[in-house]
């Protein structure tokens, strides 16, 4: 009885020591990862400090998560060994199981490799607004296997890296605000251009919005001759990720200015010729 109690007491001390060392190893590994990534990663050309920090944070998160898993696996093996169980057969069995499931894990390997290339090539980072084919949203998490997006409706999408064939990053370096507006065919285009440019300048100089613009929204060109109207295009540059809220504000101000200046946004019309 005493031998059994002593056995468990000694094992308990061993387990507590292993767990304590594990937590210490995680803290040290996290600190080393953070310092190493911050020093090694060089800011890309045209990349802002904020974008560079997002990229570094994404790499640190992936490396730290992977390190945590490996550290806990090693700790688990030591805990098992402290009970007098040989870990050699476990390692051997793990290798055999790995070979057996190797063919079934090909998609997992593809996801991991694709994820590594995406991060190393700086295609996107946590906090970016991206589109993967038809799935769009803000990147909330990146792991070795998948990227998690949250769209404008709040839905969360878990996208395996191996299934991503095309990435559209809407918040890298800078963004653009592009608004198409329909006007009547009999409208004075010089007047429209002047009004649009004044609205864009006022919006860009508004203290509430001025820090979000890189260039004032301006009249660009006639984009299309539609059935019932001419469609003009307004274009400006914004800070990454701010184009959506600015686009809504620009539309509102354009409508108010057009109403004031008598510029018509026509309803659909159809001309019928009778014989």
Secondary structure, 3 states (H helix, E strand, C coil): CHHHHHHHHHHHHHHHHHHHHHHHHHHHHHHHHHHHHHHHCCCCCCCCHHHHHHHHHHHHHHHHHHHHHHHHHHHHHHHHHHCCCCCHHHHHHHHHHHHHCCCCCHHHHHHHHHHHHHHHCCCCCCCCEEEECCEEEEEEEECCCEEEEECCCCCEEEEEHHHCCCEEECCCCCEEEEEEEEECCCCCHHHHHHHHHHHHHHHHHCCCCHHHEEEEEEEEEEEEECCCCEEEEEEEEECCCCHHHHHHHHHHHHHHHHHHHCCCCCCCCCCCCCC
